[in-house]
């Protein structure tokens, strides 16, 4: 009798286990599938995109290798740090391709032996709420823009505490002027160190009169300022020059009143450093 009772209990346990397994399987079959995100597979705008796109917009445009340098400053996908060597050029191009797909930028290669150029669309300018008019950089301005960008990238790398204000931003802040009105001279950039510095990139020679007028306005007479009755005066002018423009800029500096001459720094556009005095090695030049 005890054996029969034991056998019966075993059968009931087996049946109960089978029922529980069947019930669990039934619940698993009827479980609702996880709802997919509506944006799955879509190309989305990231925080890093906004930071780099703003930089490009301020500068009118940027060459792909400069976009590469900008993207390499910030963490990549999932917050992963960029490798010490930075983002590859092909990886930067993938980011630019995504921007093109999203309608944020235009990308065009112009010269066979150089990377292409990136500039923002009107849609991206509206998205970033920027006061700029849509502009496709002219081919003739690209070399000048490239060197201005070089100066900014180098300065931000060595002095991240400085504030760079681009010529495009300065121009957008200017009030509308009547036709024929004399426009103030706008430097290629304004830098707050916190002193007020005008940045000029001089690739092509200017006449003596042009250089004299520019330096006089920047340092002595000042330019009309939109938010003040006082004219805008710069503490210092940084002139980045090529060998063929160095002499004319140095001579223009030397024609200034003696008190103003030390306020003009003439720097090499190749090395982005101040020319050393006679007899001093290049690596002993002053840092900007």
C-alpha positions in Angstrom: 0.0 0.0 0.0 2.8 2.4 0.8 4.4 1.6 -2.6 1.1 2.4 -4.4 0.8 5.8 -2.5 4.4 6.7 -3.4 3.9 5.8 -7.0 0.7 7.9 -7.1 2.5 10.9 -5.6 5.3 10.6 -8.2 2.8 10.5 -11.0 1.0 13.6 -9.7 4.4 15.5 -9.4 5.3 14.6 -12.9 1.9 15.7 -14.2 2.2 18.9 -12.3 5.7 19.6 -13.7 4.4 19.0 -17.2 1.5 21.3 -16.7 3.8 24.1 -15.4 6.1 23.7 -18.3 3.2 23.8 -20.7 1.8 26.9 -19.0 5.2 28.7 -19.1 5.6 27.8 -22.8 2.1 29.1 -23.5 2.9 32.4 -21.8 6.1 32.7 -23.7 4.3 32.2 -27.0 1.7 34.9 -26.1 4.2 37.4 -24.8 4.1 40.6 -26.8 7.2 41.3 -28.9 9.3 44.3 -27.8 8.3 47.4 -29.7 11.0 48.7 -31.9 12.1 52.3 -31.7 10.5 54.5 -34.4 13.8 56.0 -35.3 15.6 52.6 -35.7 17.8 52.7 -38.7 17.4 56.4 -39.2 20.3 58.8 -39.4 20.1 61.1 -36.4 21.9 64.4 -35.6 24.3 64.0 -32.7 25.7 66.5 -30.2 29.2 66.2 -31.8 27.6 67.1 -35.2 26.2 70.3 -33.9 29.5 71.5 -32.4 31.5 70.8 -35.5 28.8 72.2 -37.9 28.7 75.4 -35.9 32.5 75.7 -36.3 32.3 75.1 -40.0 29.5 77.6 -40.4 31.4 80.3 -38.5 34.3 79.9 -40.9 32.2 79.8 -44.1 33.5 76.3 -44.8 36.2 73.8 -44.0 38.4 71.3 -45.9 37.8 67.6 -45.1 41.1 67.2 -43.3 40.2 70.1 -41.1 36.8 68.5 -40.4 38.7 65.4 -39.5 40.7 67.4 -36.9 37.6 68.8 -35.5 35.8 65.4 -35.2 39.0 64.0 -33.5 38.6 66.4 -30.6 35.5 64.7 -29.3 34.5 61.2 -28.3 33.1 58.9 -30.9 30.1 56.5 -31.0 28.9 55.6 -27.5 31.3 58.1 -25.9 34.3 56.0 -26.8 37.5 58.0 -26.8 39.2 58.6 -30.2 42.5 56.9 -30.7 45.6 59.0 -30.1 46.2 59.1 -33.9 42.7 60.7 -34.3 39.9 59.9 -36.7 40.9 58.6 -40.1 40.1 60.6 -43.2 37.8 57.9 -44.5 35.9 57.9 -41.1 35.5 61.6 -41.3 34.2 61.3 -44.9 31.6 58.8 -43.6 30.4 61.4 -41.1 30.2 64.0 -43.9 28.3 61.6 -46.1 25.8 61.2 -43.2 25.5 65.0 -43.0 24.9 65.2 -46.8 22.1 62.6 -46.5 20.5 64.6 -43.7 20.6 67.7 -45.9 23.0 69.6 -43.5 26.0 70.2 -45.7 27.2 70.2 -49.2 30.5 68.5 -50.0 32.5 69.0 -53.1 36.0 68.1 -54.3 37.6 70.8 -56.4 41.3 70.0 -56.8 42.5 66.6 -57.7 45.3 66.5 -55.2 43.4 68.0 -52.2 40.5 66.8 -49.9 37.1 68.2 -50.6 35.3 71.1 -49.0 32.3 71.2 -46.6 29.8 74.0 -46.1 26.4 74.2 -44.5 23.1 74.3 -46.3 20.4 76.9 -45.6 18.5 74.1 -43.7 21.4 73.6 -41.3 21.8 77.3 -40.8 18.1 77.5 -39.8 18.5 74.4 -37.6 21.4 76.0 -35.7 19.5 79.3 -35.6 22.5 81.2 -37.1 22.2 84.7 -38.5 24.2 83.8 -41.6 23.0 84.0 -45.2 23.6 80.7 -47.2 26.8 81.0 -49.1 28.8 78.7 -51.3 32.4 79.6 -50.9 34.0 80.8 -54.2 36.8 78.7 -55.4 39.1 81.7 -55.4 38.6 82.1 -51.6 39.3 78.6 -50.5 43.0 78.9 -50.1 42.5 82.0 -47.9 39.8 80.2 -45.8 42.0 77.2 -45.4 44.8 79.2 -43.8 42.4 81.1 -41.6 41.1 77.7 -40.4 44.7 76.6 -39.8 45.3 79.6 -37.5 42.1 78.9 -35.6 42.7 75.2 -35.1 46.3 75.8 -33.9 45.2 78.6 -31.6 42.4 76.6 -30.1 44.7 73.7 -29.6 47.2 75.8 -27.6 44.9 78.3 -26.0 41.4 76.8 -25.5 40.6 79.6 -23.1 40.8 82.2 -25.9 37.5 83.1 -27.7 37.6 83.2 -31.5 35.0 85.4 -33.2 35.0 84.8 -37.0 34.8 87.4 -39.7 31.5 85.9 -40.7 30.1 86.5 -37.2 31.5 90.1 -37.2 29.9 90.7 -40.6 26.5 89.3 -39.5 26.5 91.8 -36.6 27.0 94.8 -38.8 23.9 97.0 -39.3 22.5 97.4 -42.8 24.1 100.3 -44.5 22.9 102.5 -47.3 24.3 102.0 -50.8 27.6 103.9 -51.1 28.3 104.0 -47.4 31.8 103.3 -46.3 32.1 99.9 -44.7 34.4 99.4 -41.7 37.4 97.1 -42.2 36.7 93.6 -40.7 39.7 91.5 -39.7 39.8 87.8 -40.6 38.9 87.1 -37.0 38.7 88.7 -33.6 40.3 86.9 -30.6 39.7 87.7 -26.9 42.7 86.7 -24.9 40.9 88.5 -22.9 42.6 91.4 -24.6 41.0 92.3 -28.0 43.2 91.0 -30.8 42.6 91.4 -34.6 43.8 88.5 -36.7 44.8 89.1 -40.3 46.0 86.4 -42.8 48.0 88.2 -45.5 48.6 85.9 -48.5 48.6 88.5 -51.3 50.5 91.8 -51.2 48.5 94.9 -50.5 49.5 98.5 -51.4 51.2 100.6 -48.7 48.0 102.8 -48.5 45.8 99.8 -47.9 48.0 98.4 -45.1 48.3 101.9 -43.5 44.6 102.4 -43.6 43.9 99.0 -42.1 46.4 99.3 -39.2 45.3 102.9 -38.5 41.6 101.9 -38.3 42.3 98.8 -36.1 44.7 100.4 -33.7 44.2 104.2 -33.7 40.9 105.6 -35.0 38.8 102.5 -34.5 35.7 101.2 -36.3 32.0 101.9 -35.5 30.7 99.4 -33.0 27.1 98.2 -33.1 26.6 98.0 -29.3 28.5 101.0 -28.2 29.0 104.7 -29.0 32.7 104.2 -28.7 34.7 103.1 -31.7 36.1 99.5 -31.6 39.8 99.5 -31.0 42.1 96.5 -30.9 44.9 96.0 -28.4 47.0 94.0 -30.8 47.1 92.9 -34.4 48.4 89.5 -35.3 49.5 89.5 -39.0 50.2 86.0 -40.4 52.2 86.5 -43.6 54.0 84.6 -46.4 57.5 85.5 -47.4 56.3 87.7 -50.2 54.0 89.7 -47.9 56.2 89.9 -44.9 58.3 92.9 -45.9 55.3 95.1 -46.8 53.5 94.4 -43.5 56.7 95.0 -41.5 57.2 98.3 -43.3 53.6 99.3 -42.6 54.1 98.5 -38.9 57.3 100.6 -38.9 55.3 103.6 -40.3 53.0 103.6 -37.3 53.7 106.0 -34.4 56.4 104.4 -32.2 53.9 103.6 -29.3 51.8 101.5 -31.7 54.5 99.6 -33.4 55.0 96.9 -30.7 51.3 96.2 -30.9 51.6 94.6 -34.3 53.0 91.0 -34.3 54.2 89.6 -37.6 54.0 85.9 -37.7 54.9 83.2 -40.2 51.9 81.6 -42.0 54.0 78.5 -42.5 54.9 77.9 -38.8 52.2 80.0 -37.2 54.8 81.5 -34.9 56.4 84.9 -34.5 59.5 85.6 -36.5 62.5 85.4 -34.2 64.8 88.4 -33.9 68.1 88.3 -35.8 70.4 85.7 -34.4 67.7 83.8 -32.6 66.7 80.3 -33.7 63.2 79.7 -34.9 62.2 77.4 -32.0 63.0 80.3 -29.7 60.3 82.5 -31.2 57.6 83.8 -29.0 54.4 81.8 -28.7 51.2 83.6 -29.9 
